[in-house]
Amino acid sequence: MRWRKLTTSLRHAFFSGSTTEIFNPQEMALLEKIAGIIRRRGMATPAIIFLESIGPLNFIGGQLLHFLSPILELAGNPLELKEIARILERREALEVLIRLIEEKEQGKEWTGS
């Protein structure tokens, strides 16, 4: 029983294939808000480089946001912060965020594909 549980969890731990997770409208609005803030501050290129470099560690980034939430809540909306942390734990979140930043930098709107 333990062995089966261990092999099942490890099978998914290193999966790097594409998953088809769909973000709901509230999650997409929050990702678009983040992309807009990054673009308005002129940080699109550094943000994209940073996000691409930490791609495999997005789950750890989400966990770090949960850990630092008592401090970060002083600077922002606590509900949005928890939602961002939850979104970052998903595998495709960084890819979608990078795509949104690139589209905002080019003056386009999110196409959903």
N, CA, C and O atoms as a GROMACS GRO file, in nm:
protein
  452
    1MET      N    1   0.083  -0.120   0.000
    1MET     CA    2   0.000   0.000   0.000
    1MET      C    3   0.087   0.125   0.000
    1MET      O    4   0.064   0.217  -0.079
    2ARG      N    5   0.185   0.129   0.088
    2ARG     CA    6   0.273   0.246   0.094
    2ARG      C    7   0.352   0.262  -0.034
    2ARG      O    8   0.370   0.373  -0.084
    3TRP      N    9   0.399   0.149  -0.088
    3TRP     CA   10   0.477   0.155  -0.211
    3TRP      C   11   0.394   0.212  -0.326
    3TRP      O   12   0.443   0.293  -0.404
    4ARG      N   13   0.270   0.169  -0.337
    4ARG     CA   14   0.182   0.218  -0.442
    4ARG      C   15   0.158   0.369  -0.427
    4ARG      O   16   0.159   0.442  -0.526
    5LYS      N   17   0.138   0.413  -0.305
    5LYS     CA   18   0.117   0.555  -0.279
    5LYS      C   19   0.241   0.636  -0.315
    5LYS      O   20   0.230   0.744  -0.373
    6LEU      N   21   0.359   0.583  -0.281
    6LEU     CA   22   0.484   0.651  -0.312
    6LEU      C   23   0.507   0.658  -0.463
    6LEU      O   24   0.542   0.764  -0.515
    7THR      N   25   0.486   0.548  -0.533
    7THR     CA   26   0.508   0.548  -0.678
    7THR      C   27   0.407   0.638  -0.750
    7THR      O   28   0.441   0.702  -0.850
    8THR      N   29   0.285   0.645  -0.700
    8THR     CA   30   0.185   0.733  -0.760
    8THR      C   31   0.223   0.879  -0.743
    8THR      O   32   0.211   0.957  -0.837
    9SER      N   33   0.269   0.915  -0.625
    9SER     CA   34   0.307   1.055  -0.602
    9SER      C   35   0.432   1.092  -0.680
    9SER      O   36   0.442   1.204  -0.730
   10LEU      N   37   0.528   1.000  -0.692
   10LEU     CA   38   0.650   1.030  -0.767
   10LEU      C   39   0.624   1.035  -0.917
   10LEU      O   40   0.693   1.107  -0.989
   11ARG      N   41   0.528   0.960  -0.964
   11ARG     CA   42   0.497   0.962  -1.107
   11ARG      C   43   0.456   1.102  -1.152
   11ARG      O   44   0.489   1.144  -1.262
   12HIS      N   45   0.384   1.173  -1.066
   12HIS     CA   46   0.338   1.306  -1.100
   12HIS      C   47   0.435   1.416  -1.057
   12HIS      O   48   0.424   1.529  -1.104
   13ALA      N   49   0.530   1.384  -0.971
   13ALA     CA   50   0.621   1.485  -0.919
   13ALA      C   51   0.712   1.541  -1.028
   13ALA      O   52   0.744   1.660  -1.026
   14PHE      N   53   0.753   1.458  -1.122
   14PHE     CA   54   0.847   1.502  -1.223
   14PHE      C   55   0.786   1.510  -1.362
   14PHE      O   56   0.858   1.513  -1.462
   15PHE      N   57   0.656   1.513  -1.368
   15PHE     CA   58   0.587   1.522  -1.496
   15PHE      C   59   0.608   1.660  -1.556
   15PHE      O   60   0.579   1.761  -1.492
   16SER      N   61   0.659   1.665  -1.678
   16SER     CA   62   0.684   1.794  -1.741
   16SER      C   63   0.601   1.813  -1.868
   16SER      O   64   0.621   1.910  -1.941
   17GLY      N   65   0.510   1.723  -1.894
   17GLY     CA   66   0.425   1.735  -2.011
   17GLY      C   67   0.323   1.845  -1.995
   17GLY      O   68   0.309   1.902  -1.887
   18SER      N   69   0.253   1.875  -2.100
   18SER     CA   70   0.154   1.980  -2.097
   18SER      C   71   0.024   1.928  -2.038
   18SER      O   72  -0.024   1.820  -2.074
   19THR      N   73  -0.032   2.005  -1.948
   19THR     CA   74  -0.163   1.972  -1.895
   19THR      C   75  -0.260   2.075  -1.948
   19THR      O   76  -0.219   2.184  -1.988
   20THR      N   77  -0.386   2.043  -1.950
   20THR     CA   78  -0.485   2.136  -2.005
   20THR      C   79  -0.569   2.193  -1.894
   20THR      O   80  -0.691   2.176  -1.892
   21GLU      N   81  -0.503   2.260  -1.801
   21GLU     CA   82  -0.576   2.324  -1.693
   21GLU      C   83  -0.639   2.452  -1.746
   21GLU      O   84  -0.577   2.528  -1.820
   22ILE      N   85  -0.759   2.475  -1.707
   22ILE     CA   86  -0.832   2.594  -1.751
   22ILE      C   87  -0.845   2.687  -1.633
   22ILE      O   88  -0.882   2.646  -1.523
   23PHE      N   89  -0.814   2.813  -1.657
   23PHE     CA   90  -0.828   2.913  -1.553
   23PHE      C   91  -0.966   2.976  -1.563
   23PHE      O   92  -1.013   3.006  -1.673
   24ASN      N   93  -1.031   2.994  -1.450
   24ASN     CA   94  -1.163   3.055  -1.451
   24ASN      C   95  -1.149   3.207  -1.474
   24ASN      O   96  -1.038   3.260  -1.465
   25PRO      N   97  -1.258   3.277  -1.502
   25PRO     CA   98  -1.250   3.420  -1.533
   25PRO      C   99  -1.188   3.504  -1.422
   25PRO      O  100  -1.118   3.601  -1.451
   26GLN      N  101  -1.212   3.469  -1.296
   26GLN     CA  102  -1.153   3.546  -1.186
   26GLN      C  103  -1.002   3.527  -1.182
   26GLN      O  104  -0.928   3.623  -1.157
   27GLU      N  105  -0.956   3.405  -1.206
   27GLU     CA  106  -0.813   3.379  -1.209
   27GLU      C  107  -0.747   3.451  -1.327
   27GLU      O  108  -0.639   3.508  -1.313
   28MET      N  109  -0.813   3.448  -1.442
   28MET     CA  110  -0.758   3.518  -1.558
   28MET      C  111  -0.753   3.668  -1.534
   28MET      O  112  -0.657   3.734  -1.573
   29ALA      N  113  -0.855   3.723  -1.470
   29ALA     CA  114  -0.855   3.866  -1.440
   29ALA      C  115  -0.740   3.902  -1.347
   29ALA      O  116  -0.677   4.007  -1.363
   30LEU      N  117  -0.712   3.817  -1.251
   30LEU     CA  118  -0.602   3.843  -1.159
   30LEU      C  119  -0.467   3.833  -1.231
   30LEU      O  120  -0.379   3.915  -1.208
   31LEU      N  121  -0.451   3.732  -1.317
   31LEU     CA  122  -0.328   3.721  -1.395
   31LEU      C  123  -0.311   3.840  -1.488
   31LEU      O  124  -0.199   3.890  -1.505
   32GLU      N  125  -0.420   3.887  -1.548
   32GLU     CA  126  -0.413   4.004  -1.634
   32GLU      C  127  -0.376   4.128  -1.554
   32GLU      O  128  -0.303   4.214  -1.603
   33LYS      N  129  -0.426   4.138  -1.432
   33LYS     CA  130  -0.393   4.252  -1.346
   33LYS      C  131  -0.244   4.252  -1.315
   33LYS      O  132  -0.179   4.356  -1.320
   34ILE      N  133  -0.189   4.135  -1.282
   34ILE     CA  134  -0.047   4.124  -1.254
   34ILE      C  135   0.035   4.161  -1.377
   34ILE      O  136   0.133   4.235  -1.368
   35ALA      N  137  -0.006   4.108  -1.493
   35ALA     CA  138   0.066   4.139  -1.617
   35ALA      C  139   0.060   4.289  -1.647
   35ALA      O  140   0.159   4.346  -1.693
   36GLY      N  141  -0.053   4.353  -1.623
   36GLY     CA  142  -0.065   4.496  -1.644
   36GLY      C  143   0.024   4.577  -1.551
   36GLY      O  144   0.086   4.674  -1.594
   37ILE      N  145   0.031   4.536  -1.426
   37ILE     CA  146   0.119   4.606  -1.330
   37ILE      C  147   0.264   4.593  -1.373
   37ILE      O  148   0.340   4.690  -1.369
   38ILE      N  149   0.304   4.474  -1.415
   38ILE     CA  150   0.441   4.452  -1.461
   38ILE      C  151   0.471   4.537  -1.582
   38ILE      O  152   0.578   4.597  -1.591
   39ARG      N  153   0.378   4.544  -1.676
   39ARG     CA  154   0.398   4.623  -1.798
   39ARG      C  155   0.404   4.772  -1.769
   39ARG      O  156   0.489   4.842  -1.823
   40ARG      N  157   0.313   4.821  -1.683
   40ARG     CA  158   0.312   4.964  -1.650
   40ARG      C  159   0.440   5.009  -1.582
   40ARG      O  160   0.482   5.124  -1.597
   41ARG      N  161   0.501   4.921  -1.509
   41ARG     CA  162   0.626   4.956  -1.440
   41ARG      C  163   0.748   4.936  -1.527
   41ARG      O  164   0.861   4.958  -1.482
   42GLY      N  165   0.727   4.895  -1.652
   42GLY     CA  166   0.838   4.878  -1.745
   42GLY      C  167   0.927   4.759  -1.712
   42GLY      O  168   1.046   4.759  -1.743
   43MET      N  169   0.870   4.658  -1.649
   43MET     CA  170   0.947   4.542  -1.605
   43MET      C  171   0.914   4.416  -1.684
   43MET      O  172   0.936   4.305  -1.634
   44ALA      N  173   0.861   4.431  -1.805
   44ALA     CA  174   0.817   4.314  -1.881
   44ALA      C  175   0.932   4.219  -1.912
   44ALA      O  176   0.922   4.100  -1.885
   45THR      N  177   1.041   4.271  -1.967
   45THR     CA  178   1.152   4.183  -2.005
   45THR      C  179   1.216   4.116  -1.884
   45THR      O  180   1.235   3.995  -1.886
   46PRO      N  181   1.252   4.192  -1.778
   46PRO     CA  182   1.309   4.123  -1.661
   46PRO      C  183   1.212   4.023  -1.599
   46PRO      O  184   1.254   3.917  -1.553
   47ALA      N  185   1.083   4.055  -1.598
   47ALA     CA  186   0.984   3.964  -1.539
   47ALA      C  187   0.974   3.835  -1.620
   47ALA      O  188   0.967   3.726  -1.563
   48ILE      N  189   0.974   3.847  -1.752
   48ILE     CA  190   0.967   3.728  -1.838
   48ILE      C  191   1.090   3.641  -1.818
   48ILE      O  192   1.079   3.519  -1.807
   49ILE      N  193   1.208   3.703  -1.815
   49ILE     CA  194   1.331   3.626  -1.793
   49ILE      C  195   1.326   3.555  -1.658
   49ILE      O  196   1.361   3.437  -1.648
   50PHE      N  197   1.282   3.627  -1.555
   50PHE     CA  198   1.273   3.568  -1.422
   50PHE      C  199   1.173   3.453  -1.420
   50PHE      O  200   1.202   3.346  -1.367
   51LEU      N  201   1.054   3.474  -1.476
   51LEU     CA  202   0.951   3.371  -1.474
   51LEU      C  203   0.994   3.247  -1.552
   51LEU      O  204   0.964   3.134  -1.511
   52GLU      N  205   1.062   3.267  -1.665
   52GLU     CA  206   1.109   3.151  -1.742
   52GLU      C  207   1.218   3.076  -1.668
   52GLU      O  208   1.228   2.954  -1.680
   53SER      N  209   1.301   3.148  -1.592
   53SER     CA  210   1.410   3.080  -1.522
   53SER      C  211   1.360   3.001  -1.401
   53SER      O  212   1.424   2.902  -1.362
   54ILE      N  213   1.249   3.041  -1.342
   54ILE     CA  214   1.198   2.968  -1.226
   54ILE      C  215   1.084   2.875  -1.262
   54ILE      O  216   1.016   2.823  -1.173
   55GLY      N  217   1.061   2.854  -1.389
   55GLY     CA  218   0.949   2.771  -1.434
   55GLY      C  219   0.929   2.641  -1.359
   55GLY      O  220   0.818   2.615  -1.313
   56PRO      N  221   1.032   2.559  -1.344
   56PRO     CA  222   1.012   2.432  -1.274
   56PRO      C  223   0.983   2.448  -1.124
   56PRO      O  224   0.943   2.352  -1.058
   57LEU      N  225   1.004   2.567  -1.070
   57LEU     CA  226   0.987   2.588  -0.926
   57LEU      C  227   0.860   2.665  -0.892
   57LEU      O  228   0.850   2.720  -0.782
   58ASN      N  229   0.764   2.671  -0.982
   58ASN     CA  230   0.646   2.754  -0.957
   58ASN      C  231   0.568   2.708  -0.834
   58ASN      O  232   0.511   2.791  -0.764
   59PHE      N  233   0.565   2.578  -0.807
   59PHE     CA  234   0.494   2.530  -0.688
   59PHE      C  235   0.560   2.583  -0.561
   59PHE      O  236   0.493   2.624  -0.467
   60ILE      N  237   0.692   2.583  -0.561
   60ILE     CA  238   0.766   2.634  -0.444
   60ILE      C  239   0.740   2.784  -0.429
   60ILE      O  240   0.730   2.834  -0.317
   61GLY      N  241   0.730   2.856  -0.541
   61GLY     CA  242   0.698   2.998  -0.535
   61GLY      C  243   0.562   3.023  -0.472
   61GLY      O  244   0.546   3.115  -0.392
   62GLY      N  245   0.465   2.940  -0.507
   62GLY     CA  246   0.333   2.952  -0.446
   62GLY      C  247   0.337   2.926  -0.297
   62GLY      O  248   0.272   2.994  -0.218
   63GLN      N  249   0.415   2.825  -0.259
   63GLN     CA  250   0.428   2.794  -0.117
   63GLN      C  251   0.500   2.907  -0.042
   63GLN      O  252   0.467   2.937   0.072
   64LEU      N  253   0.598   2.968  -0.108
   64LEU     CA  254   0.669   3.081  -0.048
   64LEU      C  255   0.574   3.199  -0.024
   64LEU      O  256   0.584   3.267   0.077
   65LEU      N  257   0.484   3.222  -0.119
   65LEU     CA  258   0.385   3.328  -0.099
   65LEU      C  259   0.294   3.298   0.019
   65LEU      O  260   0.258   3.389   0.095
   66HIS      N  261   0.256   3.173   0.036
   66HIS     CA  262   0.175   3.136   0.153
   66HIS      C  263   0.253   3.164   0.281
   66HIS      O  264   0.198   3.214   0.378
   67PHE      N  265   0.382   3.131   0.280
   67PHE     CA  266   0.466   3.149   0.397
   67PHE      C  267   0.485   3.297   0.431
   67PHE      O  268   0.482   3.336   0.548
   68LEU      N  269   0.504   3.380   0.328
   68LEU     CA  270   0.529   3.522   0.350
   68LEU      C  271   0.402   3.607   0.355
   68LEU      O  272   0.410   3.729   0.368
   69SER      N  273   0.287   3.544   0.344
   69SER     CA  274   0.161   3.619   0.338
   69SER      C  275   0.138   3.713   0.455
   69SER      O  276   0.083   3.821   0.433
   70PRO      N  277   0.174   3.679   0.578
   70PRO     CA  278   0.150   3.777   0.686
   70PRO      C  279   0.224   3.910   0.664
   70PRO      O  280   0.174   4.016   0.702
   71ILE      N  281   0.341   3.903   0.605
   71ILE     CA  282   0.418   4.025   0.578
   71ILE      C  283   0.364   4.094   0.452
   71ILE      O  284   0.345   4.216   0.452
   72LEU      N  285   0.341   4.017   0.347
   72LEU     CA  286   0.298   4.075   0.220
   72LEU      C  287   0.157   4.132   0.226
   72LEU      O  288   0.123   4.220   0.147
   73GLU      N  289   0.074   4.084   0.318
   73GLU     CA  290  -0.061   4.136   0.330
   73GLU      C  291  -0.063   4.282   0.372
   73GLU      O  292  -0.163   4.352   0.352
   74LEU      N  293   0.045   4.330   0.431
   74LEU     CA  294   0.055   4.471   0.468
   74LEU      C  295   0.061   4.561   0.345
   74LEU      O  296   0.022   4.678   0.351
   75ALA      N  297   0.111   4.506   0.234
   75ALA     CA  298   0.129   4.586   0.113
   75ALA      C  299   0.019   4.565   0.009
   75ALA      O  300   0.009   4.643  -0.085
   76GLY      N  301  -0.063   4.462   0.024
   76GLY     CA  302  -0.163   4.434  -0.078
   76GLY      C  303  -0.287   4.368  -0.020
   76GLY      O  304  -0.301   4.351   0.101
   77ASN      N  305  -0.374   4.332  -0.109
   77ASN     CA  306  -0.500   4.268  -0.075
   77ASN      C  307  -0.475   4.123  -0.032
   77ASN      O  308  -0.424   4.045  -0.111
   78PRO      N  309  -0.510   4.086   0.091
   78PRO     CA  310  -0.484   3.950   0.137
   78PRO      C  311  -0.556   3.842   0.057
   78PRO      O  312  -0.501   3.734   0.036
   79LEU      N  313  -0.677   3.870   0.011
   79LEU     CA  314  -0.751   3.770  -0.068
   79LEU      C  315  -0.684   3.747  -0.202
   79LEU      O  316  -0.673   3.633  -0.248
   80GLU      N  317  -0.640   3.856  -0.267
   80GLU     CA  318  -0.571   3.842  -0.394
   80GLU      C  319  -0.438   3.769  -0.377
   80GLU      O  320  -0.400   3.688  -0.462
   81LEU      N  321  -0.369   3.796  -0.270
   81LEU     CA  322  -0.242   3.730  -0.243
   81LEU      C  323  -0.259   3.580  -0.228
   81LEU      O  324  -0.181   3.502  -0.283
   82LYS      N  325  -0.362   3.538  -0.156
   82LYS     CA  326  -0.388   3.395  -0.141
   82LYS      C  327  -0.427   3.332  -0.274
   82LYS      O  328  -0.388   3.219  -0.304
   83GLU      N  329  -0.503   3.406  -0.354
   83GLU     CA  330  -0.543   3.355  -0.485
   83GLU      C  331  -0.421   3.343  -0.578
   83GLU      O  332  -0.409   3.245  -0.651
   84ILE      N  333  -0.332   3.442  -0.574
   84ILE     CA  334  -0.210   3.436  -0.656
   84ILE      C  335  -0.126   3.316  -0.616
   84ILE      O  336  -0.077   3.243  -0.702
   85ALA      N  337  -0.110   3.294  -0.486
   85ALA     CA  338  -0.032   3.179  -0.439
   85ALA      C  339  -0.095   3.049  -0.487
   85ALA      O  340  -0.024   2.957  -0.528
   86ARG      N  341  -0.227   3.040  -0.481
   86ARG     CA  342  -0.296   2.919  -0.526
   86ARG      C  343  -0.280   2.898  -0.676
   86ARG      O  344  -0.262   2.785  -0.722
   87ILE      N  345  -0.286   3.007  -0.753
   87ILE     CA  346  -0.270   2.998  -0.898
   87ILE      C  347  -0.127   2.955  -0.932
   87ILE      O  348  -0.108   2.871  -1.021
   88LEU      N  349  -0.028   3.011  -0.864
   88LEU     CA  350   0.111   2.979  -0.895
   88LEU      C  351   0.146   2.833  -0.869
   88LEU      O  352   0.245   2.783  -0.922
   89GLU      N  353   0.067   2.765  -0.791
   89GLU     CA  354   0.092   2.624  -0.765
   89GLU      C  355   0.055   2.536  -0.884
   89GLU      O  356   0.092   2.419  -0.889
   90ARG      N  357  -0.018   2.591  -0.978
   90ARG     CA  358  -0.058   2.515  -1.096
   90ARG      C  359   0.053   2.521  -1.201
   90ARG      O  360   0.121   2.623  -1.215
   91ARG      N  361   0.070   2.413  -1.273
   91ARG     CA  362   0.183   2.399  -1.366
   91ARG      C  363   0.184   2.503  -1.479
   91ARG      O  364   0.291   2.552  -1.516
   92GLU      N  365   0.069   2.536  -1.533
   92GLU     CA  366   0.066   2.623  -1.650
   92GLU      C  367   0.052   2.771  -1.616
   92GLU      O  368   0.042   2.854  -1.707
   93ALA      N  369   0.052   2.805  -1.490
   93ALA     CA  370   0.029   2.944  -1.450
   93ALA      C  371   0.138   3.037  -1.502
   93ALA      O  372   0.108   3.146  -1.551
   94LEU      N  373   0.263   2.995  -1.492
   94LEU     CA  374   0.372   3.082  -1.537
   94LEU      C  375   0.369   3.102  -1.687
   94LEU      O  376   0.396   3.211  -1.737
   95GLU      N  377   0.337   2.996  -1.760
   95GLU     CA  378   0.328   3.006  -1.905
   95GLU      C  379   0.219   3.106  -1.946
   95GLU      O  380   0.240   3.188  -2.036
   96VAL      N  381   0.106   3.099  -1.881
   96VAL     CA  382  -0.004   3.191  -1.911
   96VAL      C  383   0.034   3.333  -1.872
   96VAL      O  384   0.006   3.427  -1.947
   97LEU      N  385   0.098   3.351  -1.756
   97LEU     CA  386   0.139   3.484  -1.713
   97LEU      C  387   0.242   3.543  -1.808
   97LEU      O  388   0.233   3.661  -1.841
   98ILE      N  389   0.337   3.465  -1.852
   98ILE     CA  390   0.436   3.513  -1.949
   98ILE      C  391   0.368   3.555  -2.078
   98ILE      O  392   0.400   3.659  -2.135
   99ARG      N  393   0.274   3.474  -2.125
   99ARG     CA  394   0.202   3.506  -2.248
   99ARG      C  395   0.122   3.636  -2.232
   99ARG      O  396   0.116   3.717  -2.325
  100LEU      N  397   0.060   3.655  -2.116
  100LEU     CA  398  -0.016   3.778  -2.092
  100LEU      C  399   0.076   3.900  -2.089
  100LEU      O  400   0.042   4.005  -2.144
  101ILE      N  401   0.191   3.887  -2.025
  101ILE     CA  402   0.287   3.999  -2.020
  101ILE      C  403   0.332   4.033  -2.161
  101ILE      O  404   0.337   4.150  -2.197
  102GLU      N  405   0.366   3.932  -2.240
  102GLU     CA  406   0.410   3.956  -2.378
  102GLU      C  407   0.300   4.023  -2.460
  102GLU      O  408   0.328   4.115  -2.536
  103GLU      N  409   0.177   3.978  -2.445
  103GLU     CA  410   0.067   4.037  -2.521
  103GLU      C  411   0.040   4.180  -2.477
  103GLU      O  412   0.012   4.266  -2.561
  104LYS      N  413   0.049   4.208  -2.347
  104LYS     CA  414   0.029   4.345  -2.301
  104LYS      C  415   0.142   4.434  -2.350
  104LYS      O  416   0.121   4.551  -2.381
  105GLU      N  417   0.263   4.380  -2.355
  105GLU     CA  418   0.377   4.456  -2.404
  105GLU      C  419   0.359   4.490  -2.553
  105GLU      O  420   0.404   4.596  -2.597
  106GLN      N  421   0.295   4.403  -2.628
  106GLN     CA  422   0.270   4.427  -2.769
  106GLN      C  423   0.140   4.501  -2.794
  106GLN      O  424   0.107   4.532  -2.908
  107GLY      N  425   0.066   4.530  -2.687
  107GLY     CA  426  -0.058   4.604  -2.701
  107GLY      C  427  -0.178   4.520  -2.737
  107GLY      O  428  -0.280   4.574  -2.778
  108LYS      N  429  -0.167   4.388  -2.722
  108LYS     CA  430  -0.278   4.298  -2.754
  108LYS      C  431  -0.353   4.264  -2.628
  108LYS      O  432  -0.306   4.288  -2.517
  109GLU      N  433  -0.469   4.207  -2.645
  109GLU     CA  434  -0.549   4.157  -2.534
  109GLU      C  435  -0.541   4.005  -2.533
  109GLU      O  436  -0.504   3.944  -2.634
  110TRP      N  437  -0.575   3.945  -2.422
  110TRP     CA  438  -0.570   3.800  -2.408
  110TRP      C  439  -0.666   3.735  -2.505
  110TRP      O  440  -0.783   3.772  -2.513
  111THR      N  441  -0.614   3.634  -2.581
  111THR     CA  442  -0.697   3.566  -2.679
  111THR      C  443  -0.750   3.432  -2.628
  111THR      O  444  -0.841   3.375  -2.687
  112GLY      N  445  -0.692   3.383  -2.519
  112GLY     CA  446  -0.740   3.258  -2.462
  112GLY      C  447  -0.683   3.135  -2.526
  112GLY      O  448  -0.724   3.024  -2.491
  113SER      N  449  -0.588   3.148  -2.618
  113SER     CA  450  -0.528   3.028  -2.679
  113SER      C  451  -0.380   3.028  -2.665
  113SER      O  452  -0.313   2.935  -2.711
   0.00000   0.00000   0.00000
